[in-house]
Amino acid sequence: MPVRFSQARLVALSQMPSSVVNSIDFEEEAVVPAESNLTQSQYLIWLGQQLTPREPLYNMAFAFDIFTEVDNRKFTHAFNQLVLAHDSLRIVIDLRGAVPVQRVLEDVPRPLELIEMASADKQDIAACLSELGRENLNLAQCTYSSKLISVAENHSIWFFCQHHIACDIWSFELLHDRLQQLYKSDAADFTWSQFTQYKNWEREYRRGSKYAAHALYWKQKLTVPFPPLNIYRHRMGTSARSRRLSESLGFNKSTALKQLASGISGSLNRDLGVFAILAATTTALLFRLSGNRMIRLGAPFHNRTTPDRKQVSGLLLEILVLNIEIDINESITSLAKKIVEELTQALLNSGPGVSHPKINRSFQVLLNYIPLSFPGFCAQPGDAQWLHCGAGDPDHHLRLQVHDLNATGE
């Protein structure tokens, strides 16, 4: 029987510095309590939020610019239909004692809000979006916030933010596409796979021998000692506050990267080859900064390996690790091929519910390559912007998010 977090202990933990919390053995407490119906990833997100309750640590916020006239009535109706068609948008988190339990509401928990900003300049709009993305969402009432902001006659912005406990970035691609389908059609007969189906499947999977073998693989992975990375000249603090720096690779470098990846990935798809090249260059940089030849990288695995799961909106993502050792006279190409082998084994042993706090605390740098894009709205021009919530996991000294959300090729 797993040890439970009492409410009093959660309060105490939330007031401890990160260094003290990291020294606590969560081996038992990291397992989803039998009384909870959260998935393992959801439970870890919930636990992390309890430890940092005053920060919007897990807000996933996007601003979608729509450069065409939007019918507010139709958009509102489409959004309501979108919420009713996805149980992941109607999840709320209740507490039974100190145990989190998710419940799916029957109705739309929070309506779309219409905001008029026709007289605002770009700086005011950017400030508004930033503030909206930092809202502390009350998970007992609703996991999302949705606004339609009117900027000009042919320019609106759909702001959508959802807590990570109910979504991942792949969910945003699904929801963005399906909102357009509902906007173009008054029919409400669209049927999509539900998160509840995945949740039930994971619970059964975690009772089987395959899960036990995968969990053992990751447990053994963490027994290999890796020295901590010291990549900054100053001592890292324990605050969850963070800032985001953005840099474009440019079209030429991006094209060269994809061409190089095609020769690296082998039987894997090109996206995994691109990830391997990015991981190799990141690892090489970390070696130059720290002097460590043994480096552990954190990496999200989308966990959508079947056609049904690819259609599910919700938190399916698992955070796992890659153990990388740099040899003397290593080249980027040889290192990338080594990472492909490591990545192949990770994929073979990934699966629902294998995430664990010990995995998350075993690395200080996370690399996330996101081969997704949002091509406008209803065949009209548009842009997508991933907003920073101003906070991040204090144990991660660097998080690299590589993407081309607007399919510019850069």
Buried (B, 14 or more C-beta within 10 A) or exposed (E): EEBBBEEEBBEEBBEBEBEEBBEEEBEEBBBBBEEBBBBBBBBBBBBBBBBBEEBBBBBBBBBBBBBBEBEEEEBBBBBBBBBBBBBBBBBBBEBEEBBBBBEBBEEBBBEBEEBEBEEBEEEEBBEBBBEBBBBBBEBEEBBBBBBBBBBEEEBBBBBBBBBBBBBBBBBBBBBBEBBBBBBEEEEEEEEBBBBBBBBEBBBEBBEEEEBEEBBEBBBEBBEEEBEEBBBEEEEBEEEBEBEEEEEEBEEEEBEEBBEBBEEBBEEBEBBBBBBBBBBBBBBBBBBEBBEBBEBBBBBBBBBBBEEEBEEBBBBBBBBBBBBBBBEEEBEBBEBBBBBBEBBBEBBEBBBBBBBBBBBBBBBBBBBBBBBBBBBBBEEBBBBBBBBBBBBBBBBBBBBBBBBBBBEEEE
